[in-house]
């Protein structure tokens, strides 16, 4: 018999300071996605989840609410 533990996904991080540059905002999103964490969508603010290719690292992200993607 084996045991299984269910863990809730982490909450999206707080929005980035509005006074940052677009480059800083996108870099923060990539850092979150590459760290296998959901981030706040640039378009609607909902959760953007990491997307994976054939390797273990995230290759981008996708928002299930508005359909925006980051690749």
PQR file with spaces between the fields and no chain letter, atoms N, CA, C, O and H, PARSE charges and radii, in Angstrom:
ATOM       1  N    UNK     1       0.852   -1.167    0.000 -0.4000 1.5000
ATOM       2  CA   UNK     1       0.000    0.000    0.000 -0.0000 2.0000
ATOM       3  C    UNK     1       0.901    1.234    0.000  0.5500 1.7000
ATOM       4  O    UNK     1       1.936    1.238    0.667 -0.5500 1.4000
ATOM       5  N    UNK     2       0.532    2.262   -0.724 -0.4000 1.5000
ATOM       6  CA   UNK     2       1.311    3.496   -0.767 -0.0000 2.0000
ATOM       7  C    UNK     2       0.459    4.672   -0.296  0.5500 1.7000
ATOM       8  O    UNK     2      -0.769    4.655   -0.389 -0.5500 1.4000
ATOM       9  H    UNK     2      -0.309    2.259   -1.266  0.4000 1.0000
ATOM      10  N    UNK     3       1.133    5.673    0.202 -0.4000 1.5000
ATOM      11  CA   UNK     3       0.448    6.876    0.681 -0.0000 2.0000
ATOM      12  C    UNK     3       0.578    7.974   -0.364  0.5500 1.7000
ATOM      13  O    UNK     3       1.572    8.039   -1.087 -0.5500 1.4000
ATOM      14  H    UNK     3       2.131    5.687    0.277  0.4000 1.0000
ATOM      15  N    UNK     4      -0.412    8.821   -0.440 -0.4000 1.5000
ATOM      16  CA   UNK     4      -0.407    9.931   -1.396 -0.0000 2.0000
ATOM      17  C    UNK     4      -0.792   11.205   -0.655  0.5500 1.7000
ATOM      18  O    UNK     4      -1.743   11.214    0.127 -0.5500 1.4000
ATOM      19  H    UNK     4      -1.220    8.769    0.147  0.4000 1.0000
ATOM      20  N    UNK     5      -0.056   12.268   -0.901 -0.4000 1.5000
ATOM      21  CA   UNK     5      -0.351   13.550   -0.282 -0.0000 2.0000
ATOM      22  C    UNK     5      -0.758   14.539   -1.364  0.5500 1.7000
ATOM      23  O    UNK     5      -0.039   14.723   -2.346 -0.5500 1.4000
ATOM      24  H    UNK     5       0.717   12.261   -1.536  0.4000 1.0000
ATOM      25  N    UNK     6      -1.898   15.169   -1.184 -0.4000 1.5000
ATOM      26  CA   UNK     6      -2.359   16.176   -2.128 -0.0000 2.0000
ATOM      27  C    UNK     6      -1.922   17.544   -1.630  0.5500 1.7000
ATOM      28  O    UNK     6      -2.154   17.899   -0.475 -0.5500 1.4000
ATOM      29  H    UNK     6      -2.481   15.020   -0.386  0.4000 1.0000
ATOM      30  N    UNK     7      -1.293   18.302   -2.506 -0.4000 1.5000
ATOM      31  CA   UNK     7      -0.802   19.623   -2.152 -0.0000 2.0000
ATOM      32  C    UNK     7      -1.470   20.651   -3.048  0.5500 1.7000
ATOM      33  O    UNK     7      -1.484   20.497   -4.270 -0.5500 1.4000
ATOM      34  H    UNK     7      -1.105   18.013   -3.445  0.4000 1.0000
ATOM      35  N    UNK     8      -2.018   21.687   -2.458 -0.4000 1.5000
ATOM      36  CA   UNK     8      -2.662   22.753   -3.236 -0.0000 2.0000
ATOM      37  C    UNK     8      -1.598   23.539   -3.988  0.5500 1.7000
ATOM      38  O    UNK     8      -0.509   23.757   -3.456 -0.5500 1.4000
ATOM      39  H    UNK     8      -2.007   21.813   -1.466  0.4000 1.0000
ATOM      40  N    UNK     9      -1.892   23.977   -5.235 -0.4000 1.5000
ATOM      41  CA   UNK     9      -0.911   24.774   -5.973 -0.0000 2.0000
ATOM      42  C    UNK     9      -0.698   26.119   -5.290  0.5500 1.7000
ATOM      43  O    UNK     9      -1.612   26.631   -4.644 -0.5500 1.4000
ATOM      44  H    UNK     9      -2.776   23.800   -5.667  0.4000 1.0000
ATOM      45  N    UNK    10       0.485   26.697   -5.421 -0.4000 1.5000
ATOM      46  CA   UNK    10       0.728   27.998   -4.790 -0.0000 2.0000
ATOM      47  C    UNK    10      -0.101   29.097   -5.431  0.5500 1.7000
ATOM      48  O    UNK    10      -0.431   29.029   -6.615 -0.5500 1.4000
ATOM      49  H    UNK    10       1.227   26.281   -5.947  0.4000 1.0000
ATOM      50  N    UNK    11      -0.431   30.095   -4.653 -0.4000 1.5000
ATOM      51  CA   UNK    11      -1.191   31.239   -5.165 -0.0000 2.0000
ATOM      52  C    UNK    11      -0.309   32.068   -6.090  0.5500 1.7000
ATOM      53  O    UNK    11       0.904   32.133   -5.892 -0.5500 1.4000
ATOM      54  H    UNK    11      -0.163   30.150   -3.691  0.4000 1.0000
ATOM      55  N    UNK    12      -0.907   32.706   -7.104 -0.4000 1.5000
ATOM      56  CA   UNK    12      -0.108   33.572   -7.967 -0.0000 2.0000
ATOM      57  C    UNK    12       0.542   34.687   -7.163  0.5500 1.7000
ATOM      58  O    UNK    12      -0.049   35.165   -6.194 -0.5500 1.4000
ATOM      59  H    UNK    12      -1.892   32.654   -7.265  0.4000 1.0000
ATOM      60  N    UNK    13       1.738   35.111   -7.538 -0.4000 1.5000
ATOM      61  CA   UNK    13       2.393   36.183   -6.799 -0.0000 2.0000
ATOM      62  C    UNK    13       1.663   37.510   -6.965  0.5500 1.7000
ATOM      63  O    UNK    13       0.855   37.686   -7.878 -0.5500 1.4000
ATOM      64  H    UNK    13       2.218   34.723   -8.325  0.4000 1.0000
ATOM      65  N    UNK    14       1.963   38.427   -6.074 -0.4000 1.5000
ATOM      66  CA   UNK    14       1.379   39.761   -6.174 -0.0000 2.0000
ATOM      67  C    UNK    14       1.829   40.425   -7.470  0.5500 1.7000
ATOM      68  O    UNK    14       2.914   40.131   -7.972 -0.5500 1.4000
ATOM      69  H    UNK    14       2.619   38.284   -5.333  0.4000 1.0000
ATOM      70  N    UNK    15       1.001   41.320   -8.016 -0.4000 1.5000
ATOM      71  CA   UNK    15       1.412   42.016   -9.238 -0.0000 2.0000
ATOM      72  C    UNK    15       2.724   42.770   -9.047  0.5500 1.7000
ATOM      73  O    UNK    15       3.039   43.213   -7.943 -0.5500 1.4000
ATOM      74  H    UNK    15       0.120   41.559   -7.607  0.4000 1.0000
ATOM      75  N    UNK    16       3.475   42.910  -10.112 -0.4000 1.5000
ATOM      76  CA   UNK    16       4.741   43.639  -10.079 -0.0000 2.0000
ATOM      77  C    UNK    16       4.445   45.126   -9.955  0.5500 1.7000
ATOM      78  O    UNK    16       3.432   45.602  -10.468 -0.5500 1.4000
ATOM      79  H    UNK    16       3.220   42.550  -11.010  0.4000 1.0000
ATOM      80  N    UNK    17       5.308   45.853   -9.288 -0.4000 1.5000
ATOM      81  CA   UNK    17       5.155   47.295   -9.110 -0.0000 2.0000
ATOM      82  C    UNK    17       4.897   47.966  -10.458  0.5500 1.7000
ATOM      83  O    UNK    17       5.614   47.707  -11.424 -0.5500 1.4000
ATOM      84  H    UNK    17       6.130   45.466   -8.872  0.4000 1.0000
ATOM      85  N    UNK    18       3.891   48.814  -10.531 -0.4000 1.5000
ATOM      86  CA   UNK    18       3.503   49.468  -11.784 -0.0000 2.0000
ATOM      87  C    UNK    18       4.564   50.407  -12.332  0.5500 1.7000
ATOM      88  O    UNK    18       4.469   50.818  -13.488 -0.5500 1.4000
ATOM      89  H    UNK    18       3.307   49.025   -9.746  0.4000 1.0000
ATOM      90  N    UNK    19       5.570   50.760  -11.542 -0.4000 1.5000
ATOM      91  CA   UNK    19       6.581   51.685  -12.012 -0.0000 2.0000
ATOM      92  C    UNK    19       7.759   50.977  -12.667  0.5500 1.7000
ATOM      93  O    UNK    19       8.693   51.637  -13.123 -0.5500 1.4000
ATOM      94  H    UNK    19       5.647   50.426  -10.603  0.4000 1.0000
ATOM      95  N    UNK    20       7.734   49.641  -12.722 -0.4000 1.5000
ATOM      96  CA   UNK    20       8.796   48.897  -13.386 -0.0000 2.0000
ATOM      97  C    UNK    20       8.638   48.975  -14.900  0.5500 1.7000
ATOM      98  O    UNK    20       7.594   49.382  -15.410 -0.5500 1.4000
ATOM      99  H    UNK    20       6.975   49.105  -12.351  0.4000 1.0000
ATOM     100  N    UNK    21       9.676   48.583  -15.595 -0.4000 1.5000
ATOM     101  CA   UNK    21       9.633   48.588  -17.055 -0.0000 2.0000
ATOM     102  C    UNK    21       8.963   47.313  -17.559  0.5500 1.7000
ATOM     103  O    UNK    21       8.802   46.354  -16.803 -0.5500 1.4000
ATOM     104  H    UNK    21      10.523   48.252  -15.180  0.4000 1.0000
ATOM     105  N    UNK    22       8.578   47.299  -18.820 -0.4000 1.5000
ATOM     106  CA   UNK    22       7.994   46.119  -19.430 -0.0000 2.0000
ATOM     107  C    UNK    22       8.990   44.961  -19.387  0.5500 1.7000
ATOM     108  O    UNK    22       8.609   43.814  -19.151 -0.5500 1.4000
ATOM     109  H    UNK    22       8.708   48.077  -19.434  0.4000 1.0000
ATOM     110  N    UNK    23      10.258   45.267  -19.615 -0.4000 1.5000
ATOM     111  CA   UNK    23      11.297   44.245  -19.564 -0.0000 2.0000
ATOM     112  C    UNK    23      11.356   43.600  -18.176  0.5500 1.7000
ATOM     113  O    UNK    23      11.478   42.380  -18.072 -0.5500 1.4000
ATOM     114  H    UNK    23      10.567   46.199  -19.807  0.4000 1.0000
ATOM     115  N    UNK    24      11.271   44.392  -17.125 -0.4000 1.5000
ATOM     116  CA   UNK    24      11.302   43.861  -15.761 -0.0000 2.0000
ATOM     117  C    UNK    24      10.074   43.005  -15.474  0.5500 1.7000
ATOM     118  O    UNK    24      10.172   41.982  -14.797 -0.5500 1.4000
ATOM     119  H    UNK    24      11.171   45.384  -17.209  0.4000 1.0000
ATOM     120  N    UNK    25       8.922   43.421  -15.987 -0.4000 1.5000
ATOM     121  CA   UNK    25       7.689   42.668  -15.793 -0.0000 2.0000
ATOM     122  C    UNK    25       7.772   41.303  -16.467  0.5500 1.7000
ATOM     123  O    UNK    25       7.465   40.285  -15.847 -0.5500 1.4000
ATOM     124  H    UNK    25       8.843   44.252  -16.538  0.4000 1.0000
ATOM     125  N    UNK    26       8.184   41.277  -17.726 -0.4000 1.5000
ATOM     126  CA   UNK    26       8.289   40.009  -18.463 -0.0000 2.0000
ATOM     127  C    UNK    26       9.353   39.116  -17.828  0.5500 1.7000
ATOM     128  O    UNK    26       9.160   37.904  -17.734 -0.5500 1.4000
ATOM     129  H    UNK    26       8.434   42.104  -18.229  0.4000 1.0000
ATOM     130  N    UNK    27      10.470   39.695  -17.392 -0.4000 1.5000
ATOM     131  CA   UNK    27      11.516   38.914  -16.730 -0.0000 2.0000
ATOM     132  C    UNK    27      10.988   38.282  -15.440  0.5500 1.7000
ATOM     133  O    UNK    27      11.327   37.139  -15.134 -0.5500 1.4000
ATOM     134  H    UNK    27      10.626   40.679  -17.468  0.4000 1.0000
ATOM     135  N    UNK    28      10.165   39.009  -14.683 -0.4000 1.5000
ATOM     136  CA   UNK    28       9.587   38.464  -13.455 -0.0000 2.0000
ATOM     137  C    UNK    28       8.629   37.316  -13.766  0.5500 1.7000
ATOM     138  O    UNK    28       8.599   36.318  -13.046 -0.5500 1.4000
ATOM     139  H    UNK    28       9.890   39.937  -14.932  0.4000 1.0000
ATOM     140  N    UNK    29       7.849   37.455  -14.838 -0.4000 1.5000
ATOM     141  CA   UNK    29       6.941   36.376  -15.226 -0.0000 2.0000
ATOM     142  C    UNK    29       7.726   35.131  -15.629  0.5500 1.7000
ATOM     143  O    UNK    29       7.387   34.023  -15.214 -0.5500 1.4000
ATOM     144  H    UNK    29       7.873   38.266  -15.423  0.4000 1.0000
ATOM     145  N    UNK    30       8.775   35.308  -16.438 -0.4000 1.5000
ATOM     146  CA   UNK    30       9.606   34.180  -16.872 -0.0000 2.0000
ATOM     147  C    UNK    30      10.254   33.501  -15.675  0.5500 1.7000
ATOM     148  O    UNK    30      10.333   32.273  -15.629 -0.5500 1.4000
ATOM     149  H    UNK    30       9.050   36.208  -16.775  0.4000 1.0000
ATOM     150  N    UNK    31      10.716   34.281  -14.710 -0.4000 1.5000
ATOM     151  CA   UNK    31      11.348   33.704  -13.526 -0.0000 2.0000
ATOM     152  C    UNK    31      10.356   32.813  -12.788  0.5500 1.7000
ATOM     153  O    UNK    31      10.713   31.717  -12.357 -0.5500 1.4000
ATOM     154  H    UNK    31      10.651   35.278  -14.747  0.4000 1.0000
ATOM     155  N    UNK    32       9.139   33.261  -12.640 -0.4000 1.5000
ATOM     156  CA   UNK    32       8.111   32.451  -11.987 -0.0000 2.0000
ATOM     157  C    UNK    32       7.782   31.198  -12.764  0.5500 1.7000
ATOM     158  O    UNK    32       7.719   30.109  -12.194 -0.5500 1.4000
ATOM     159  H    UNK    32       8.849   34.151  -12.990  0.4000 1.0000
ATOM     160  N    UNK    33       7.569   31.342  -14.074 -0.4000 1.5000
ATOM     161  CA   UNK    33       7.220   30.187  -14.898 -0.0000 2.0000
ATOM     162  C    UNK    33       8.354   29.173  -14.941  0.5500 1.7000
ATOM     163  O    UNK    33       8.109   27.970  -14.853 -0.5500 1.4000
ATOM     164  H    UNK    33       7.621   32.226  -14.538  0.4000 1.0000
ATOM     165  N    UNK    34       9.594   29.643  -15.075 -0.4000 1.5000
ATOM     166  CA   UNK    34      10.745   28.730  -15.114 -0.0000 2.0000
ATOM     167  C    UNK    34      10.973   28.064  -13.764  0.5500 1.7000
ATOM     168  O    UNK    34      11.623   27.021  -13.687 -0.5500 1.4000
ATOM     169  H    UNK    34       9.793   30.620  -15.146  0.4000 1.0000
ATOM     170  N    UNK    35      10.441   28.661  -12.696 -0.4000 1.5000
ATOM     171  CA   UNK    35      10.513   28.073  -11.366 -0.0000 2.0000
ATOM     172  C    UNK    35       9.328   27.163  -11.082  0.5500 1.7000
ATOM     173  O    UNK    35       9.087   26.793   -9.932 -0.5500 1.4000
ATOM     174  H    UNK    35       9.913   29.509  -12.758  0.4000 1.0000
ATOM     175  N    UNK    36       8.580   26.797  -12.135 -0.4000 1.5000
ATOM     176  CA   UNK    36       7.414   25.905  -12.034 -0.0000 2.0000
ATOM     177  C    UNK    36       6.330   26.450  -11.113  0.5500 1.7000
ATOM     178  O    UNK    36       5.678   25.699  -10.388 -0.5500 1.4000
ATOM     179  H    UNK    36       8.776   27.098  -13.069  0.4000 1.0000
ATOM     180  N    UNK    37       6.147   27.778  -11.154 -0.4000 1.5000
ATOM     181  CA   UNK    37       5.113   28.414  -10.350 -0.0000 2.0000
ATOM     182  C    UNK    37       4.137   29.148  -11.260  0.5500 1.7000
ATOM     183  O    UNK    37       4.534   29.667  -12.303 -0.5500 1.4000
ATOM     184  H    UNK    37       6.677   28.388  -11.743  0.4000 1.0000
ATOM     185  N    UNK    38       2.872   29.195  -10.878 -0.4000 1.5000
ATOM     186  CA   UNK    38       1.927   30.023  -11.623 -0.0000 2.0000
ATOM     187  C    UNK    38       2.229   31.494  -11.373  0.5500 1.7000
ATOM     188  O    UNK    38       2.724   31.859  -10.306 -0.5500 1.4000
ATOM     189  H    UNK    38       2.549   28.774  -10.030  0.4000 1.0000
ATOM     190  N    UNK    39       1.932   32.336  -12.354 -0.4000 1.5000
ATOM     191  CA   UNK    39       2.136   33.782  -12.237 -0.0000 2.0000
ATOM     192  C    UNK    39       0.842   34.483  -12.619  0.5500 1.7000
ATOM     193  O    UNK    39      -0.072   33.853  -13.150 -0.5500 1.4000
ATOM     194  H    UNK    39       1.530   32.039  -13.221  0.4000 1.0000
ATOM     195  N    UNK    40       0.758   35.773  -12.354 -0.4000 1.5000
ATOM     196  CA   UNK    40      -0.418   36.564  -12.718 -0.0000 2.0000
ATOM     197  C    UNK    40      -0.357   36.902  -14.207  0.5500 1.7000
ATOM     198  O    UNK    40       0.669   37.373  -14.698 -0.5500 1.4000
ATOM     199  H    UNK    40       1.501   36.285  -11.923  0.4000 1.0000
ATOM     200  N    UNK    41      -1.451   36.663  -14.920 -0.4000 1.5000
ATOM     201  CA   UNK    41      -1.542   36.950  -16.353 -0.0000 2.0000
ATOM     202  C    UNK    41      -1.418   38.459  -16.601  0.5500 1.7000
ATOM     203  O    UNK    41      -1.990   39.269  -15.871 -0.5500 1.4000
ATOM     204  H    UNK    41      -2.284   36.281  -14.521  0.4000 1.0000
ATOM     205  N    UNK    42      -0.663   38.818  -17.642 -0.4000 1.5000
ATOM     206  CA   UNK    42      -0.503   40.232  -18.010 -0.0000 2.0000
ATOM     207  C    UNK    42      -1.809   40.858  -18.493  0.5500 1.7000
ATOM     208  O    UNK    42      -2.010   42.062  -18.333 -0.5500 1.4000
ATOM     209  H    UNK    42      -0.198   38.160  -18.235  0.4000 1.0000
ATOM     210  N    UNK    43      -2.683   40.071  -19.073 -0.4000 1.5000
ATOM     211  CA   UNK    43      -3.915   40.592  -19.668 -0.0000 2.0000
ATOM     212  C    UNK    43      -5.044   40.730  -18.647  0.5500 1.7000
ATOM     213  O    UNK    43      -5.618   41.808  -18.491 -0.5500 1.4000
ATOM     214  H    UNK    43      -2.519   39.093  -19.204  0.4000 1.0000
ATOM     215  N    UNK    44      -5.363   39.623  -17.948 -0.4000 1.5000
ATOM     216  CA   UNK    44      -6.532   39.637  -17.074 -0.0000 2.0000
ATOM     217  C    UNK    44      -6.218   39.520  -15.584  0.5500 1.7000
ATOM     218  O    UNK    44      -7.105   39.726  -14.756 -0.5500 1.4000
ATOM     219  H    UNK    44      -4.897   38.747  -18.075  0.4000 1.0000
ATOM     220  N    UNK    45      -4.971   39.192  -15.225 -0.4000 1.5000
ATOM     221  CA   UNK    45      -4.596   39.064  -13.822 -0.0000 2.0000
ATOM     222  C    UNK    45      -4.891   37.710  -13.206  0.5500 1.7000
ATOM     223  O    UNK    45      -4.545   37.469  -12.050 -0.5500 1.4000
ATOM     224  H    UNK    45      -4.251   39.024  -15.898  0.4000 1.0000
ATOM     225  N    UNK    46      -5.535   36.809  -13.969 -0.4000 1.5000
ATOM     226  CA   UNK    46      -5.815   35.468  -13.455 -0.0000 2.0000
ATOM     227  C    UNK    46      -4.524   34.650  -13.440  0.5500 1.7000
ATOM     228  O    UNK    46      -3.464   35.157  -13.807 -0.5500 1.4000
ATOM     229  H    UNK    46      -5.816   37.005  -14.909  0.4000 1.0000
ATOM     230  N    UNK    47      -4.607   33.416  -13.027 -0.4000 1.5000
ATOM     231  CA   UNK    47      -3.432   32.556  -12.920 -0.0000 2.0000
ATOM     232  C    UNK    47      -2.965   32.057  -14.285  0.5500 1.7000
ATOM     233  O    UNK    47      -3.744   31.478  -15.042 -0.5500 1.4000
ATOM     234  H    UNK    47      -5.468   33.004  -12.729  0.4000 1.0000
ATOM     235  N    UNK    48      -1.687   32.286  -14.593 -0.4000 1.5000
ATOM     236  CA   UNK    48      -1.057   31.763  -15.798 -0.0000 2.0000
ATOM     237  C    UNK    48      -0.174   30.599  -15.361  0.5500 1.7000
ATOM     238  O    UNK    48       0.750   30.780  -14.568 -0.5500 1.4000
ATOM     239  H    UNK    48      -1.054   32.756  -13.977  0.4000 1.0000
ATOM     240  N    UNK    49      -0.458   29.412  -15.874 -0.4000 1.5000
ATOM     241  CA   UNK    49       0.270   28.210  -15.485 -0.0000 2.0000
ATOM     242  C    UNK    49       1.410   27.920  -16.446  0.5500 1.7000
ATOM     243  O    UNK    49       1.316   28.236  -17.632 -0.5500 1.4000
ATOM     244  H    UNK    49      -1.208   29.265  -16.518  0.4000 1.0000
ATOM     245  N    UNK    50       2.495   27.317  -15.945 -0.4000 1.5000
ATOM     246  CA   UNK    50       3.606   26.948  -16.820 -0.0000 2.0000
ATOM     247  C    UNK    50       3.179   25.896  -17.837  0.5500 1.7000
ATOM     248  O    UNK    50       2.335   25.049  -17.546 -0.5500 1.4000
ATOM     249  H    UNK    50       2.571   27.060  -14.981  0.4000 1.0000
ATOM     250  N    UNK    51       3.773   25.953  -19.043 -0.4000 1.5000
ATOM     251  CA   UNK    51       3.576   24.934  -20.076 -0.0000 2.0000
ATOM     252  C    UNK    51       4.909   24.240  -20.305  0.5500 1.7000
ATOM     253  O    UNK    51       5.967   24.861  -20.198 -0.5500 1.4000
ATOM     254  H    UNK    51       4.460   26.641  -19.279  0.4000 1.0000
ATOM     255  N    UNK    52       4.854   22.958  -20.618 -0.4000 1.5000
ATOM     256  CA   UNK    52       6.072   22.168  -20.773 -0.0000 2.0000
ATOM     257  C    UNK    52       6.160   21.552  -22.158  0.5500 1.7000
ATOM     258  O    UNK    52       5.142   21.254  -22.781 -0.5500 1.4000
ATOM     259  H    UNK    52       3.995   22.454  -20.705  0.4000 1.0000
ATOM     260  N    UNK    53       7.390   21.364  -22.638 -0.4000 1.5000
ATOM     261  CA   UNK    53       7.664   20.670  -23.886 -0.0000 2.0000
ATOM     262  C    UNK    53       8.115   19.259  -23.550  0.5500 1.7000
ATOM     263  O    UNK    53       7.539   18.613  -22.675 -0.5500 1.4000
ATOM     264  H    UNK    53       8.217   21.607  -22.131  0.4000 1.0000
ATOM     265  N    UNK    54       9.121   18.788  -24.227 -0.4000 1.5000
ATOM     266  CA   UNK    54       9.616   17.432  -23.993 -0.0000 2.0000
ATOM     267  C    UNK    54      10.570   17.353  -22.808  0.5500 1.7000
ATOM     268  O    UNK    54      10.873   16.257  -22.337 -0.5500 1.4000
ATOM     269  H    UNK    54       9.588   19.313  -24.938  0.4000 1.0000
ATOM     270  N    UNK    55      11.045   18.484  -22.321 -0.4000 1.5000
ATOM     271  CA   UNK    55      11.959   18.498  -21.181 -0.0000 2.0000
ATOM     272  C    UNK    55      11.221   18.927  -19.917  0.5500 1.7000
ATOM     273  O    UNK    55      10.055   19.317  -19.972 -0.5500 1.4000
ATOM     274  H    UNK    55      10.799   19.374  -22.703  0.4000 1.0000
ATOM     275  N    UNK    56      11.902   18.852  -18.792 -0.4000 1.5000
ATOM     276  CA   UNK    56      11.276   19.136  -17.500 -0.0000 2.0000
ATOM     277  C    UNK    56      11.069   20.625  -17.233  0.5500 1.7000
ATOM     278  O    UNK    56      10.265   20.986  -16.375 -0.5500 1.4000
ATOM     279  H    UNK    56      12.849   18.535  -18.748  0.4000 1.0000
ATOM     280  N    UNK    57      11.775   21.489  -17.948 -0.4000 1.5000
ATOM     281  CA   UNK    57      11.639   22.935  -17.709 -0.0000 2.0000
ATOM     282  C    UNK    57      10.476   23.529  -18.500  0.5500 1.7000
ATOM     283  O    UNK    57      10.167   23.096  -19.610 -0.5500 1.4000
ATOM     284  H    UNK    57      12.429   21.196  -18.646  0.4000 1.0000
ATOM     285  N    UNK    58       9.847   24.527  -17.900 -0.4000 1.5000
ATOM     286  CA   UNK    58       8.738   25.211  -18.561 -0.0000 2.0000
ATOM     287  C    UNK    58       9.249   25.951  -19.805  0.5500 1.7000
ATOM     288  O    UNK    58      10.336   26.528  -19.792 -0.5500 1.4000
ATOM     289  H    UNK    58      10.098   24.879  -16.998  0.4000 1.0000
ATOM     290  N    UNK    59       8.451   25.924  -20.872 -0.4000 1.5000
ATOM     291  CA   UNK    59       8.805   26.625  -22.109 -0.0000 2.0000
ATOM     292  C    UNK    59       7.937   27.861  -22.317  0.5500 1.7000
ATOM     293  O    UNK    59       8.077   28.560  -23.320 -0.5500 1.4000
ATOM     294  H    UNK    59       7.568   25.456  -20.882  0.4000 1.0000
ATOM     295  N    UNK    60       7.052   28.125  -21.380 -0.4000 1.5000
ATOM     296  CA   UNK    60       6.163   29.273  -21.488 -0.0000 2.0000
ATOM     297  C    UNK    60       5.045   29.140  -20.479  0.5500 1.7000
ATOM     298  O    UNK    60       5.134   28.367  -19.525 -0.5500 1.4000
ATOM     299  H    UNK    60       6.938   27.557  -20.565  0.4000 1.0000
ATOM     300  N    UNK    61       3.988   29.907  -20.705 -0.4000 1.5000
ATOM     301  CA   UNK    61       2.846   29.860  -19.809 -0.0000 2.0000
ATOM     302  C    UNK    61       1.562   30.112  -20.568  0.5500 1.7000
ATOM     303  O    UNK    61       1.578   30.672  -21.664 -0.5500 1.4000
ATOM     304  H    UNK    61       3.916   30.535  -21.480  0.4000 1.0000
ATOM     305  N    UNK    62       0.432   29.693  -19.973 -0.4000 1.5000
ATOM     306  CA   UNK    62      -0.871   29.849  -20.616 -0.0000 2.0000
ATOM     307  C    UNK    62      -1.909   30.200  -19.562  0.5500 1.7000
ATOM     308  O    UNK    62      -1.959   29.588  -18.496 -0.5500 1.4000
ATOM     309  H    UNK    62       0.419   29.238  -19.083  0.4000 1.0000
ATOM     310  N    UNK    63      -2.740   31.194  -19.872 -0.4000 1.5000
ATOM     311  CA   UNK    63      -3.828   31.604  -18.990 -0.0000 2.0000
ATOM     312  C    UNK    63      -5.100   30.876  -19.419  0.5500 1.7000
ATOM     313  O    UNK    63      -5.536   30.999  -20.563 -0.5500 1.4000
ATOM     314  H    UNK    63      -2.699   31.691  -20.739  0.4000 1.0000
ATOM     315  N    UNK    64      -5.687   30.125  -18.505 -0.4000 1.5000
ATOM     316  CA   UNK    64      -6.900   29.386  -18.842 -0.0000 2.0000
ATOM     317  C    UNK    64      -8.143   30.281  -18.849  0.5500 1.7000
ATOM     318  O    UNK    64      -9.191   29.877  -19.351 -0.5500 1.4000
ATOM     319  H    UNK    64      -5.333   30.025  -17.575  0.4000 1.0000
ATOM     320  N    UNK    65      -8.033   31.490  -18.298 -0.4000 1.5000
ATOM     321  CA   UNK    65      -9.172   32.402  -18.244 -0.0000 2.0000
ATOM     322  C    UNK    65      -9.344   33.176  -19.554  0.5500 1.7000
ATOM     323  O    UNK    65     -10.421   33.155  -20.149 -0.5500 1.4000
ATOM     324  H    UNK    65      -7.181   31.819  -17.890  0.4000 1.0000
ATOM     325  N    UNK    66      -8.284   33.860  -20.005 -0.4000 1.5000
ATOM     326  CA   UNK    66      -8.409   34.681  -21.232 -0.0000 2.0000
ATOM     327  C    UNK    66      -7.706   34.070  -22.432  0.5500 1.7000
ATOM     328  O    UNK    66      -7.888   34.545  -23.554 -0.5500 1.4000
ATOM     329  H    UNK    66      -7.409   33.878  -19.522  0.4000 1.0000
ATOM     330  N    UNK    67      -6.897   33.016  -22.223 -0.4000 1.5000
ATOM     331  CA   UNK    67      -6.231   32.342  -23.328 -0.0000 2.0000
ATOM     332  C    UNK    67      -4.883   32.951  -23.730  0.5500 1.7000
ATOM     333  O    UNK    67      -4.266   32.492  -24.691 -0.5500 1.4000
ATOM     334  H    UNK    67      -6.749   32.631  -21.312  0.4000 1.0000
ATOM     335  N    UNK    68      -4.424   33.970  -23.015 -0.4000 1.5000
ATOM     336  CA   UNK    68      -3.127   34.569  -23.335 -0.0000 2.0000
ATOM     337  C    UNK    68      -2.010   33.563  -23.092  0.5500 1.7000
ATOM     338  O    UNK    68      -2.111   32.709  -22.211 -0.5500 1.4000
ATOM     339  H    UNK    68      -4.926   34.343  -22.235  0.4000 1.0000
ATOM     340  N    UNK    69      -0.943   33.670  -23.883 -0.4000 1.5000
ATOM     341  CA   UNK    69       0.191   32.779  -23.682 -0.0000 2.0000
ATOM     342  C    UNK    69       1.497   33.560  -23.773  0.5500 1.7000
ATOM     343  O    UNK    69       1.577   34.606  -24.417 -0.5500 1.4000
ATOM     344  H    UNK    69      -0.861   34.364  -24.599  0.4000 1.0000
ATOM     345  N    UNK    70       2.509   33.024  -23.114 -0.4000 1.5000
ATOM     346  CA   UNK    70       3.832   33.623  -23.108 -0.0000 2.0000
ATOM     347  C    UNK    70       4.804   32.528  -23.486  0.5500 1.7000
ATOM     348  O    UNK    70       4.918   31.518  -22.791 -0.5500 1.4000
ATOM     349  H    UNK    70       2.444   32.174  -22.591  0.4000 1.0000
ATOM     350  N    UNK    71       5.518   32.732  -24.612 -0.4000 1.5000
ATOM     351  CA   UNK    71       6.483   31.721  -25.103 -0.0000 2.0000
ATOM     352  C    UNK    71       7.765   32.384  -25.476  0.5500 1.7000
ATOM     353  O    UNK    71       8.703   31.715  -25.909 -0.5500 1.4000
ATOM     354  H    UNK    71       5.425   33.552  -25.177  0.4000 1.0000
